[in-house]
Amino acid sequence: TGQKIKHLPAIGQLNIGHPLGPYLKASLGIFAKYDNYQRDKDTAAEFITPVDTITTGADLKLIANVAGFNATVSGSYFNRNKWERWGDPNDLEYKPSQKDYFRWEASISKDQYFSGFRKLHFKLGYLDGTDLDRFSKYEFGSFSSHPMHGFQSGSLRTQTAWVANLSYGINIEDIIRFEGFYDQALLTDKISGFQNDYFSGAGLLASLNGPWKNSLFRAELGVPVVRNGVTGFVVNVLVLKL
């Protein structure tokens, strides 16, 4: 708890895409990201808070759709405007080389549709990078692009991961939709002590139309299955109005 801090990010991004034939698309994203770091009430007095910084970079992505399969390969470069010493002075994770860093991913997914608006989804992916630190590693959770149902955001961070996501959804009389999830990951990260450590989590989502026009209610419960010491569960409730 002495290393807990608050992180408030903001990001703007411009994407440009172009098809390369009937099955392949390339896209380039140019982005700027602002990170604000603040001390928490539990932050230890000796812990050095990271400096606020602007990060700029680019993301290149190739997406292929063939025979119902979706394959994606992407690579991203990030450059922090400034990055100074942070952390526990007796056990610094900080390295000057982490001022800029790379991340790359590859994934393949498949959606299978059945009658009655039922859908089976499967995805397998690999995540990696160089010069990643606590604030740039891959993170799993509700607000991450890499879901791991049942794990709170920030409870799992890793340099390298194999991930697999499975979900099945069904509509009941076009009134309410249920969707079940099962997520799995093999994580490798020296600082976290992971060496192909296996984690898994399960979730259940229910969504239905709200009483107002073009509104939707969503409620989701997630619990860790193979937790390796991580405790707790996650509940999300959303009201969407278009």
C-alpha positions as CSV (number, residue, x, y, z in Angstrom):
1,T,0.0,0.0,0.0
2,G,3.0,2.4,0.5
3,Q,3.5,2.4,-3.3
4,K,-0.1,3.2,-4.1
5,I,-0.7,6.4,-6.2
6,K,-3.5,7.9,-8.2
7,H,-3.1,8.0,-12.0
8,L,-5.3,10.3,-14.2
9,P,-4.8,9.8,-17.9
10,A,-6.1,11.7,-21.0
11,I,-5.5,10.8,-24.6
12,G,-6.2,12.1,-28.1
13,Q,-5.6,10.0,-31.2
14,L,-6.0,10.4,-35.0
15,N,-6.4,7.2,-37.0
16,I,-6.0,6.8,-40.8
17,G,-6.9,3.5,-42.4
18,H,-6.8,2.1,-45.9
19,P,-7.8,-1.4,-47.4
20,L,-5.1,-3.5,-49.0
21,G,-7.2,-5.7,-51.1
22,P,-10.5,-7.4,-50.1
23,Y,-9.3,-9.0,-46.9
24,L,-6.5,-6.8,-45.4
25,K,-6.6,-3.3,-43.9
26,A,-3.7,-1.2,-42.6
27,S,-4.2,1.7,-40.2
28,L,-1.9,4.3,-38.6
29,G,-2.6,6.1,-35.4
30,I,-0.9,9.2,-34.2
31,F,-1.5,10.0,-30.5
32,A,-0.7,12.3,-27.6
33,K,-1.2,11.1,-24.0
34,Y,-1.1,13.1,-20.8
35,D,-0.5,11.3,-17.5
36,N,-1.1,13.0,-14.1
37,Y,0.2,11.2,-11.0
38,Q,-0.9,12.1,-7.5
39,R,-0.1,10.8,-4.0
40,D,-2.7,8.6,-2.2
41,K,-3.4,8.9,1.5
42,D,-1.5,5.6,1.9
43,T,1.5,6.5,-0.2
44,A,4.7,6.2,1.9
45,A,6.5,9.4,2.7
46,E,9.8,8.2,1.0
47,F,8.0,7.1,-2.2
48,I,8.9,9.4,-5.1
49,T,5.9,10.3,-7.1
50,P,6.4,10.1,-10.9
51,V,6.5,13.4,-12.8
52,D,3.5,14.4,-14.9
53,T,4.3,14.0,-18.5
54,I,3.1,14.1,-22.1
55,T,3.7,11.0,-24.2
56,T,3.6,11.0,-28.0
57,G,3.8,8.1,-30.4
58,A,2.4,6.1,-33.3
59,D,0.6,2.8,-33.7
60,L,0.7,0.7,-36.8
61,K,-1.9,-2.1,-37.2
62,L,-2.7,-4.7,-39.9
63,I,-6.1,-6.5,-39.8
64,A,-7.0,-9.4,-41.9
65,N,-10.5,-11.0,-42.2
66,V,-10.5,-14.4,-43.9
67,A,-13.2,-17.1,-43.7
68,G,-14.7,-15.6,-40.6
69,F,-11.4,-15.3,-38.8
70,N,-10.0,-11.9,-37.7
71,A,-6.2,-11.7,-37.3
72,T,-4.5,-8.5,-36.0
73,V,-0.8,-7.5,-35.7
74,S,0.1,-4.2,-34.2
75,G,3.2,-2.3,-33.0
76,S,3.3,1.0,-31.0
77,Y,6.1,3.4,-30.1
78,F,5.8,5.7,-27.1
79,N,8.1,8.7,-26.2
80,R,7.7,10.5,-22.9
81,N,8.4,14.2,-22.9
82,K,10.2,13.8,-19.5
83,W,10.7,10.8,-17.1
84,E,12.6,11.2,-13.9
85,R,13.3,9.0,-10.9
86,W,10.3,7.6,-9.2
87,G,9.5,4.9,-6.6
88,D,11.0,3.5,-3.4
89,P,14.6,5.0,-3.1
90,N,15.7,1.6,-1.6
91,D,14.3,-0.4,-4.5
92,L,14.0,1.8,-7.6
93,E,12.2,0.3,-10.6
94,Y,13.2,3.4,-12.5
95,K,15.5,3.1,-15.5
96,P,16.4,6.1,-17.8
97,S,16.0,3.9,-20.9
98,Q,12.2,3.6,-20.1
99,K,11.7,7.2,-21.2
100,D,10.6,5.7,-24.5
101,Y,9.3,2.2,-25.1
102,F,7.7,-0.2,-27.6
103,R,4.7,-2.5,-27.4
104,W,3.5,-5.1,-29.9
105,E,0.6,-7.5,-30.1
106,A,-0.8,-10.3,-32.3
107,S,-4.2,-12.0,-32.0
108,I,-6.6,-14.2,-33.9
109,S,-10.3,-14.4,-33.1
110,K,-13.4,-16.0,-34.4
111,D,-17.2,-15.3,-33.9
112,Q,-19.6,-18.1,-34.6
113,Y,-23.3,-17.1,-34.8
114,F,-26.3,-19.4,-34.2
115,S,-30.0,-19.0,-34.5
116,G,-31.8,-17.0,-31.8
117,F,-29.1,-14.3,-31.7
118,R,-26.6,-16.6,-30.0
119,K,-22.9,-16.0,-30.4
120,L,-19.8,-17.9,-29.5
121,H,-16.5,-15.8,-29.4
122,F,-13.0,-17.0,-29.1
123,K,-9.7,-15.0,-29.1
124,L,-6.1,-16.0,-28.7
125,G,-3.4,-13.3,-28.3
126,Y,0.3,-12.6,-27.5
127,L,1.5,-9.4,-25.9
128,D,5.1,-8.2,-25.5
129,G,7.3,-5.1,-25.5
130,T,10.6,-3.5,-24.6
131,D,11.6,-1.1,-21.8
132,L,8.2,-1.4,-20.1
133,D,7.8,-0.2,-16.5
134,R,4.9,-0.2,-13.9
135,F,3.1,2.5,-15.9
136,S,3.6,1.1,-19.4
137,K,3.2,-2.7,-18.9
138,Y,0.1,-4.5,-20.0
139,E,-2.7,-4.2,-17.5
140,F,-5.8,-6.3,-17.2
141,G,-9.2,-5.1,-15.9
142,S,-12.5,-3.5,-16.7
143,F,-10.9,-0.4,-18.2
144,S,-8.3,-2.2,-20.2
145,S,-8.3,-3.3,-23.8
146,H,-7.3,-6.7,-22.5
147,P,-10.2,-8.1,-20.4
148,M,-9.6,-10.4,-17.4
149,H,-13.0,-10.7,-15.7
150,G,-12.9,-10.8,-11.9
151,F,-9.5,-8.9,-11.6
152,Q,-9.5,-5.3,-10.5
153,S,-7.7,-2.9,-12.8
154,G,-4.1,-2.6,-11.8
155,S,-4.0,-5.9,-9.9
156,L,-2.2,-7.7,-12.7
157,R,0.6,-6.0,-14.7
158,T,3.0,-7.9,-17.0
159,Q,5.7,-7.5,-19.6
160,T,4.7,-10.6,-21.6
161,A,1.5,-12.5,-21.8
162,W,-0.4,-15.2,-23.7
163,V,-4.2,-14.6,-23.4
164,A,-7.3,-16.5,-24.4
165,N,-10.9,-15.2,-24.1
166,L,-14.0,-17.3,-24.6
167,S,-17.6,-15.9,-24.4
168,Y,-21.1,-17.1,-25.2
169,G,-24.1,-14.9,-25.5
170,I,-27.9,-15.6,-25.8
171,N,-31.0,-13.4,-26.2
172,I,-34.2,-14.2,-24.3
173,E,-37.3,-13.1,-26.2
174,D,-35.3,-10.0,-27.4
175,I,-35.8,-8.5,-23.9
176,I,-32.7,-9.4,-22.0
177,R,-29.3,-10.7,-23.1
178,F,-27.0,-12.8,-21.1
179,E,-23.3,-13.4,-21.9
180,G,-20.8,-15.6,-20.1
181,F,-17.0,-15.1,-20.2
182,Y,-14.0,-17.1,-19.3
183,D,-10.6,-15.4,-19.6
184,Q,-7.2,-17.1,-19.2
185,A,-3.6,-15.8,-19.3
186,L,0.0,-16.9,-18.9
187,L,2.0,-14.0,-17.5
188,T,5.8,-13.5,-17.4
189,D,7.2,-10.5,-15.6
190,K,10.4,-10.4,-13.5
191,I,9.4,-7.6,-11.1
192,S,6.0,-9.2,-10.4
193,G,7.6,-12.6,-10.0
194,F,5.6,-14.2,-12.8
195,Q,7.2,-17.0,-14.9
196,N,4.4,-18.3,-17.2
197,D,2.0,-18.0,-14.2
198,Y,-1.5,-19.0,-15.1
199,F,-4.5,-16.8,-14.2
200,S,-8.2,-17.2,-15.1
201,G,-11.4,-15.4,-14.4
202,A,-15.1,-15.8,-15.2
203,G,-17.8,-13.2,-15.7
204,L,-21.6,-12.9,-16.4
205,L,-23.2,-10.0,-18.2
206,A,-26.9,-9.1,-18.3
207,S,-28.2,-6.3,-20.5
208,L,-31.7,-5.0,-21.3
209,N,-33.3,-2.0,-22.9
210,G,-34.1,0.8,-20.5
211,P,-37.4,2.7,-20.0
212,W,-36.2,5.6,-22.2
213,K,-35.8,5.6,-25.9
214,N,-32.5,4.3,-27.1
215,S,-31.3,3.5,-23.5
216,L,-29.6,0.3,-22.3
217,F,-28.8,-1.1,-18.8
218,R,-25.8,-3.4,-18.3
219,A,-24.7,-5.2,-15.2
220,E,-21.6,-7.4,-15.0
221,L,-20.1,-9.6,-12.3
222,G,-16.6,-11.0,-12.5
223,V,-14.8,-13.3,-10.1
224,P,-11.2,-14.7,-10.2
225,V,-11.0,-18.5,-10.7
226,V,-7.2,-19.1,-10.6
227,R,-6.1,-16.1,-8.6
228,N,-2.6,-16.8,-7.3
229,G,-3.2,-14.7,-4.2
230,V,-5.3,-11.9,-5.9
231,T,-8.4,-11.3,-3.8
232,G,-11.8,-9.6,-4.5
233,F,-14.3,-9.4,-7.3
234,V,-15.6,-6.9,-9.8
235,V,-19.1,-5.5,-10.3
236,N,-19.9,-3.0,-13.1
237,V,-23.2,-1.3,-13.6
238,L,-23.7,1.0,-16.6
239,V,-26.6,3.1,-18.0
240,L,-26.2,4.0,-21.6
241,K,-28.3,6.6,-23.4
242,L,-28.0,7.5,-27.1
